[in-house]
Amino acid sequence: MRAKVVEKRKEAPLLSKHKFWSTRPVMQFDDLDKKDMKTGIIKEIKPEEIPPNPYPLPEDLEWSDIDINTKELDELYVLLRDNYIEDNESFRMKYSPEYLKWIFSPPGSHKEWRIGIRVKATKELVAFLNAAPATGSVGGTVIDMVESSFACISAKQRSRRLIPLMLKEMERRIHARGVMQYYISTSSVVFAPFTETWFYCRDLDYKITVEVVIA
């Protein structure tokens, strides 16, 4: 992965100056040239450095913690159904409300880790980001972490750069719970990866997966 990322950076040097990720405590592309990097926390976060209040949103929007035990689960289902993972015109992820309730309520989860954004005037849910507790091993040291996933913005709000705001707000809430490390996955190279992994999908109906161009 390291060699691939270095080559990718040479092809597109602007990746090393990402407007958001170049300001975050993650590996930067310049770090790939360093030969004396040590394993460990990139940045220590002190309790007094954690902002006590949510980050400000555009005036017409507001934060909303999603309660999956109420009708808000149906709102979340609609948002994800219509806006989450759009690979092409023939394929879109569609998770049932029952599955969403199960995946968003693992042991140790918290309501404030299911972040929503609503339009103030209509209360329409237009964005969502989830986080769940996880355990990671870094250099042989086991660390309590949080995995952030299901980042989703409605199509009509995507030009407003809400994802960076949601990630910063999620970081604030995770730190407030005493967890200092969290990770995300992305299909785009936006910062320097420090490892790679593989996952495999089992086809339940190969004919359909071929028809929707994901096999």
C-alpha positions in Angstrom: 0.0 0.0 0.0 2.8 2.4 0.8 4.3 2.1 -2.6 0.9 2.5 -4.3 0.1 5.6 -2.3 3.5 7.2 -3.1 2.9 6.6 -6.8 -0.6 7.9 -6.5 0.7 11.1 -4.9 3.2 11.6 -7.7 0.3 11.4 -10.2 -1.9 13.8 -8.2 0.3 16.0 -5.9 -2.7 18.1 -4.9 -3.9 15.2 -2.7 -1.2 16.1 -0.2 -2.9 19.5 0.3 -6.5 18.4 1.0 -8.5 21.3 2.4 -9.8 19.3 5.4 -7.6 16.3 6.0 -4.4 18.3 5.8 -5.5 20.0 9.1 -6.4 16.8 11.0 -4.2 14.5 13.1 -3.9 11.8 10.4 -0.9 10.6 8.4 0.0 13.1 5.7 1.5 12.2 2.3 4.8 13.9 3.3 5.0 11.3 6.1 5.5 8.6 3.6 9.0 9.8 2.9 10.0 9.6 6.5 12.1 6.6 7.6 12.1 7.2 11.3 8.4 7.2 12.0 7.4 5.7 15.3 4.2 3.8 16.2 2.0 5.6 18.6 -0.6 8.4 19.0 -0.3 11.2 16.4 -1.6 13.8 18.7 -2.4 13.8 22.5 -5.8 15.3 23.3 -6.1 16.8 26.8 -9.6 17.0 28.4 -9.4 20.8 28.5 -8.8 20.9 24.8 -12.2 19.3 24.0 -14.7 22.0 22.9 -17.7 22.0 25.4 -20.2 23.0 22.8 -21.2 21.7 19.3 -19.6 23.2 16.3 -21.7 25.8 14.5 -23.7 24.8 11.5 -25.1 27.1 8.7 -27.9 29.3 10.0 -30.7 27.2 8.4 -29.5 23.9 9.8 -29.4 22.2 13.3 -27.9 19.2 15.0 -30.2 16.3 15.8 -29.3 13.1 17.8 -31.2 10.3 16.1 -33.3 8.1 18.4 -33.6 4.7 16.7 -36.3 3.7 19.1 -38.8 6.2 17.7 -40.2 7.3 14.3 -36.8 8.9 13.6 -35.6 5.4 12.5 -38.0 5.6 9.6 -36.7 9.1 8.7 -33.1 7.7 8.8 -34.2 4.8 6.6 -35.6 7.1 3.9 -32.4 9.3 4.0 -30.1 6.3 3.6 -32.3 4.6 1.0 -32.4 7.7 -1.2 -28.9 9.0 -0.7 -26.4 6.4 0.6 -23.9 4.8 -1.8 -24.7 5.7 -5.3 -22.3 3.7 -7.4 -24.3 4.0 -10.6 -27.9 4.4 -11.8 -28.7 0.7 -11.4 -27.3 0.0 -7.9 -28.1 1.6 -4.5 -27.8 0.2 -1.0 -31.2 -0.3 0.7 -31.1 -1.4 4.3 -34.3 -2.3 6.1 -35.3 -0.3 9.3 -34.9 -3.5 11.3 -31.3 -4.0 10.1 -30.5 -0.3 10.7 -31.8 -0.6 14.3 -29.6 -3.6 14.9 -26.4 -2.2 13.3 -26.7 1.2 15.1 -27.2 -0.3 18.6 -24.1 -2.4 19.4 -23.0 -2.7 23.1 -21.4 0.5 24.3 -23.1 2.7 21.7 -24.5 6.1 22.6 -27.4 8.2 21.1 -25.1 11.2 20.7 -22.9 9.1 18.4 -25.8 9.0 15.8 -25.5 12.5 14.5 -28.1 14.0 12.3 -28.5 17.4 10.7 -32.0 18.8 10.1 -33.4 21.8 8.2 -34.6 24.2 11.0 -37.7 25.3 9.1 -39.0 21.9 8.1 -37.2 19.5 10.5 -36.2 17.4 7.4 -33.3 15.1 8.1 -30.7 15.8 5.5 -27.5 14.3 6.8 -26.3 11.5 9.1 -23.1 10.1 10.6 -22.8 7.1 12.9 -20.1 5.9 15.3 -19.7 2.6 17.1 -17.2 1.4 19.8 -14.4 -0.8 18.5 -11.1 -2.2 19.7 -7.8 -1.9 17.8 -4.3 -3.1 18.1 -1.5 -0.7 17.2 2.0 -2.0 17.5 0.8 -4.7 19.8 -1.0 -2.3 22.1 -4.8 -2.8 22.4 -6.6 0.5 22.3 -10.3 1.4 22.7 -11.4 3.2 19.5 -14.5 4.2 17.7 -15.4 3.4 14.1 -17.2 6.2 12.2 -19.4 5.1 9.3 -22.6 5.6 7.3 -21.7 9.2 6.3 -24.6 10.4 4.2 -25.7 13.8 2.9 -28.8 14.4 0.9 -28.1 15.3 -2.7 -29.4 18.8 -2.4 -27.0 19.6 0.5 -23.8 18.2 -0.9 -22.3 21.4 -2.0 -22.2 22.8 1.5 -19.2 20.8 2.9 -21.2 19.3 5.7 -19.0 16.1 6.0 -16.0 17.9 7.5 -18.3 19.6 10.1 -19.9 16.3 11.0 -16.5 14.6 11.4 -15.3 17.3 13.6 -18.4 17.2 15.7 -18.2 13.4 16.0 -14.6 13.7 17.1 -15.7 16.2 19.8 -18.4 13.8 21.1 -16.1 10.8 21.0 -13.4 12.7 23.0 -16.1 13.8 25.5 -16.7 10.1 26.2 -13.0 9.6 27.0 -12.2 7.8 23.7 -9.3 9.5 22.0 -8.9 7.4 18.8 -11.3 6.8 16.0 -11.1 5.7 12.4 -13.0 5.8 9.2 -12.9 4.0 5.8 -13.2 5.7 2.5 -13.1 4.7 -1.2 -11.1 7.8 -2.0 -7.5 8.6 -1.2 -7.8 11.8 0.9 -5.0 11.2 3.4 -2.1 8.8 3.6 -3.2 5.3 4.6 -1.1 3.5 7.2 -2.3 0.0 6.4 -4.5 -1.9 4.0 -7.0 -4.7 4.5 -9.3 -6.9 2.4 -12.9 -7.9 2.8 -14.9 -10.4 0.8 -18.6 -10.5 -0.2 -20.5 -13.7 -0.5 -22.9 -13.7 -3.4 -26.4 -15.0 -2.4 -27.7 -14.5 -5.9 -24.9 -14.1 -8.5 -27.3 -13.4 -11.4 -28.7 -10.3 -9.7 -25.2 -9.0 -8.6 -24.1 -9.3 -12.3 -27.2 -7.4 -13.4 -26.6 -4.5 -11.1 -22.9 -4.4 -12.0 -21.3 -5.1 -8.6 -20.0 -8.6 -9.1 
